[in-house]
Amino acid sequence: MKTYVIKKRNKNKKISKFNYEDEGYPFKPNIKSANLIKINCLNLMDKEKASPILKQKLDKSFRRLTAIILSVLNDEDTTSGDAIIALDEIAKEKSIIRNKYKEYIEKAEQEKFLKRLKVLEKEVKEKIVDLKIREEQKYEVLEKGRGR
């Protein structure tokens, strides 16, 4: 393990950039205290320490995604394009969990989040099918109403 010496420059409390192996999970901490040194990026090398942070991050993104999907499902003016965009957001979140966070989150937690996303994906797909059926019915009514 490498050790580093932190030097405070003048009175502006800036720290030099360190050279380290890029093995950990990088994140930007949300520290809002005037007395502390501002941290732009923090790299957690211990995977067990990164897991709770990622769980909070995933919960927050899941709540945001759920709000988007519920607005798509409950809105009467929703088009199939809106539903497809929501479906793409679900796929994006799945790929982030599978690829980016797979080393830091336990397998059981990954499966839990993926299962929740699968339920949302199923609901959105049902909405897309329903919207396509409505569009076809609307098209048929327009064709019948045209006359000879």
N, C-alpha and C positions, 0 to 999 in steps of 0.2 A: 504494500500500500504506500502511496506517495504522500509526502507531507509538504505543506506550503507555508510560506511566510506571508502574512498579510501586512501591507504597509499602507498607512493612511497618508494620503497626499494633501498637504496644506490643511485648509479648513473646510474644503468642499466634500470631504468624506468619500472620495472615489477610490475604488479598488481596481488594480490592474487585472487584466484578463489572464486566466490561468490556462496552462496547457495540461490537459488530462485526457485519459482514454474515454471515448464516447460510448460507454457501455450502459449507463443508467438511463432513467426516464427524465427527460428535461421538462420543466414546467415553470411558469411564472407565478410566484407566490403573490397573494393579495394582502400585502402589509401596508397599512395606512397610518403610520406613526411618524411624526416629524423628527423624533429623536434617534431613529434607527437609520442605518445605512440602506439606501434603496437597492433592491436586488432585482435585476432585470431578468435573470434566468438562473434557475437552481437545478442541478442535476443530481437526482437521487440514485445512488449506486446500489442501495439495499432494496431488493425487489419487495420485501415484506413491508417496508415503509411506504412504498409507492402504491400499494394495493388500496389502502383506505382513501387516498387522494383520488385515485382513478374511479373507485366506486361512487364517490360523491360527484365526480365529473360525469359519469355515465347516468346517474340518477337525474342530474340536472338536464342533460341532453335528452333523456327519455321523456321527462316532463314536457320539454319544449316540443318534441316530436309528437307526443300525444295530443297536445293542444292543437297543433297543425292538423293532425288527422281527424280529430273530433270536429273541427271547423269544416273540413272537407265532407265528412260523413253527414253532418247535420244540416248543412246549407242546401237549400232547394235549388239555388242557381249554380251549383257546382257543375263544371264540365268534366269530361273524361280527361282533359289535359291537366286539370288541377289534381285529379286523383292519381294520374301517372307521375306527376311531380312528387306527390307524397310518397308514392311507391319507390321512387328513386332515392328519396331521403332515407327511407327504411333500409334500402340496399346499401347506401353509403354508411349508415350506422353499423350495419352488420359487418361490412368489410373492415371498418375501423376496429371493432371488437376482435374479429378473427385475426387480423394482421398486425395491427399496431400494439394492442394491449395483451396479446396472448401470453407474453412472457411475464407480465406483471400481475395478472389476475388469475386466481385459481380456476381450475376447469369447471367446478360446480357453479361458480359465479358467472362465468362465461355462458354456460348453458342456461342459467336463469335469465340473463339479459336476452339471449338469443331466442328463448322460448317466448318471452314477452313481445319481442319484435315480430315473431312469427304470427302471433295472434293478431297484431295490428295489420300485418301484411295481408292476412286472410280477409279481414274486414274491408280493407281498401280494394282488394281484388273483387270481392262481391259487389262493392259499390260501382266499380268500373263495368262489370257485366250488366248491372242494373241500368246504368246510364246508357250503355250501348243498346240495350233492348228498348229503352224509352226513345232514343234517337231513331231507331228503325221504325217504331210505331208511329212516331211523328212524321217520318218520311212517307210511310204508307198512307196515312190520312191525307197528306198533301197530294199524293198521286191520285187517290180516289176522288178528291174534291175538284180536280181540274176539269173533269168532263170528258167530252169526246175527243 
